[in-house]
Amino acid sequence: MGNDVRELDDPVDVIVVGSGAGGLATAVAAAAMGLSVRVLEKEAFFGGTTAYSGGVLWIPCHRKDPSIKDSIEAARTYMLHEAGDHFDSARVDAFLRSGPEMIEFFERNSSLEFVSVPEFSDYHPNAPGAMPGDDRYLLPLTMHVNSDNLPTDSVHP
């Protein structure tokens, strides 16, 4: 890591520090609202720790594959079983309602494309509400970028 400090002459509405999933999600959401955005990253590559983890998401009822037979009720039952005394009904319901909408938002407003990962099952596939062989998991396709950090293509897993 060098000490490359540069003056930024053009003002922006939003500055995002870090290019992991949270940072880039913030940047896409701000840009979709018409705001100008600059993402600052200290490393030579974008992605943060999300790039190391692969960025796999657990999104029940995600609508990427119409053949998937999932339900909000089953996912809620699974989460209640897994969370036990830490179950927060309002947050769980917001997550289950908003997760599929979030996937659609990012595919509509960015170059991201998600694919289902049927090889992953819920962590406890025999628990109430679980889906063995799951299809609740989504993986963003790997993006190749050019020297201007613009997407050039996606790579299917």
C-alpha positions as CSV (number, residue, x, y, z in Angstrom):
1,M,0.0,0.0,0.0
2,G,1.5,3.3,-1.1
3,N,0.9,6.9,0.0
4,D,-0.8,7.9,-3.2
5,V,-2.7,11.0,-2.2
6,R,-4.5,13.0,-4.9
7,E,-6.6,16.1,-5.0
8,L,-10.1,15.4,-6.3
9,D,-11.2,18.5,-8.3
10,D,-14.7,17.5,-9.2
11,P,-17.3,17.5,-6.4
12,V,-19.6,14.5,-5.9
13,D,-22.8,14.0,-3.9
14,V,-21.7,10.7,-2.3
15,I,-18.2,9.4,-1.4
16,V,-18.1,5.7,-0.6
17,V,-15.1,4.4,1.3
18,G,-14.4,0.7,0.4
19,S,-15.5,-1.4,-2.5
20,G,-16.9,-4.5,-0.8
21,A,-20.5,-5.5,-1.2
22,G,-21.8,-2.9,1.2
23,G,-19.8,-0.1,-0.4
24,L,-20.7,-0.9,-3.9
25,A,-24.3,-1.5,-3.0
26,T,-24.4,2.0,-1.5
27,A,-22.8,3.4,-4.7
28,V,-25.3,1.7,-7.0
29,A,-28.2,2.8,-4.9
30,A,-27.0,6.4,-4.8
31,A,-26.4,6.5,-8.6
32,A,-29.8,5.0,-9.2
33,M,-31.3,8.0,-7.3
34,G,-29.4,10.3,-9.6
35,L,-26.6,11.2,-7.3
36,S,-23.0,11.5,-8.4
37,V,-20.8,8.9,-6.7
38,R,-17.1,8.3,-6.1
39,V,-15.8,5.0,-4.6
40,L,-12.5,5.2,-2.8
41,E,-10.5,1.9,-2.4
42,K,-7.1,1.6,-0.8
43,E,-6.3,-1.7,-2.5
44,A,-5.3,-2.2,-6.1
45,F,-8.5,-4.2,-6.8
46,F,-12.2,-3.7,-6.1
47,G,-14.2,-6.2,-4.1
48,G,-13.0,-6.0,-0.5
49,T,-13.4,-9.0,1.6
50,T,-16.5,-9.9,-0.5
51,A,-14.1,-10.8,-3.3
52,Y,-12.5,-13.4,-1.0
53,S,-15.7,-14.9,0.2
54,G,-17.3,-15.1,-3.2
55,G,-20.2,-12.9,-2.3
56,V,-22.8,-15.7,-2.0
57,L,-26.2,-14.5,-0.8
58,W,-29.0,-16.3,1.0
59,I,-32.2,-14.9,-0.4
60,P,-35.3,-17.1,0.0
61,C,-38.0,-16.8,-2.7
62,H,-35.6,-14.9,-5.0
63,R,-37.5,-15.5,-8.3
64,K,-34.4,-16.3,-10.4
65,D,-35.7,-19.7,-11.2
66,P,-39.4,-20.2,-11.5
67,S,-39.1,-24.0,-10.9
68,I,-38.0,-23.3,-7.3
69,K,-40.7,-24.2,-4.8
70,D,-40.0,-21.9,-1.9
71,S,-42.3,-19.9,0.4
72,I,-42.0,-17.0,2.8
73,E,-43.6,-19.2,5.4
74,A,-41.0,-21.9,5.0
75,A,-38.1,-19.5,5.1
76,R,-39.6,-17.7,8.2
77,T,-40.0,-21.1,9.9
78,Y,-36.4,-22.0,9.2
79,M,-35.1,-18.6,10.4
80,L,-37.2,-18.9,13.6
81,H,-35.8,-22.4,14.2
82,E,-32.2,-21.2,13.6
83,A,-32.4,-17.9,15.5
84,G,-34.3,-19.2,18.6
85,D,-34.5,-16.5,21.2
86,H,-32.8,-14.0,18.9
87,F,-35.5,-14.1,16.3
88,D,-36.7,-10.6,15.4
89,S,-40.0,-10.9,13.6
90,A,-40.0,-7.4,12.1
91,R,-36.5,-7.7,10.8
92,V,-37.0,-11.2,9.4
93,D,-40.2,-10.1,7.7
94,A,-38.5,-7.1,6.2
95,F,-35.6,-9.3,5.0
96,L,-37.9,-11.9,3.4
97,R,-40.0,-9.2,1.7
98,S,-37.1,-7.1,0.5
99,G,-34.4,-9.7,-0.4
100,P,-35.9,-10.6,-3.8
101,E,-36.6,-7.0,-4.6
102,M,-33.0,-6.1,-3.8
103,I,-31.7,-8.7,-6.3
104,E,-34.0,-7.3,-9.0
105,F,-32.9,-3.8,-8.2
106,F,-29.2,-4.5,-8.6
107,E,-29.7,-6.5,-11.8
108,R,-31.8,-3.6,-13.2
109,N,-29.4,-0.8,-12.0
110,S,-26.0,-2.3,-12.5
111,S,-24.0,-4.9,-14.5
112,L,-24.5,-7.5,-11.8
113,E,-26.1,-10.8,-12.7
114,F,-27.0,-13.4,-10.1
115,V,-27.3,-17.2,-10.6
116,S,-28.8,-19.7,-8.2
117,V,-26.4,-22.1,-6.5
118,P,-28.3,-25.4,-6.1
119,E,-25.2,-27.1,-4.8
120,F,-25.7,-25.3,-1.5
121,S,-28.3,-26.4,1.0
122,D,-29.5,-24.6,4.1
123,Y,-27.0,-25.0,6.9
124,H,-29.3,-27.4,8.7
125,P,-31.2,-29.1,5.9
126,N,-33.4,-31.2,8.2
127,A,-34.6,-28.3,10.3
128,P,-38.2,-27.1,10.0
129,G,-38.6,-24.9,6.9
130,A,-35.2,-25.9,5.4
131,M,-34.7,-26.6,1.8
132,P,-32.2,-29.4,1.1
133,G,-30.5,-28.8,-2.2
134,D,-31.7,-25.3,-1.5
135,D,-31.7,-22.9,-4.3
136,R,-32.0,-20.1,-1.7
137,Y,-28.4,-19.2,-2.5
138,L,-27.4,-16.7,-5.2
139,L,-23.9,-16.0,-6.5
140,P,-23.0,-12.9,-8.5
141,L,-21.3,-13.8,-11.7
142,T,-17.6,-12.9,-11.8
143,M,-17.0,-9.6,-13.7
144,H,-13.9,-8.8,-15.7
145,V,-13.1,-5.1,-15.8
146,N,-10.9,-3.1,-18.1
147,S,-8.2,-0.6,-16.9
148,D,-11.0,2.0,-16.3
149,N,-12.8,-0.5,-14.0
150,L,-15.6,-0.8,-16.5
151,P,-17.2,-4.3,-16.9
152,T,-16.1,-6.1,-20.0
153,D,-17.9,-9.5,-19.5
154,S,-19.2,-11.9,-16.9
155,V,-17.9,-15.4,-16.2
156,H,-20.4,-18.1,-15.3
157,P,-19.3,-20.4,-12.4
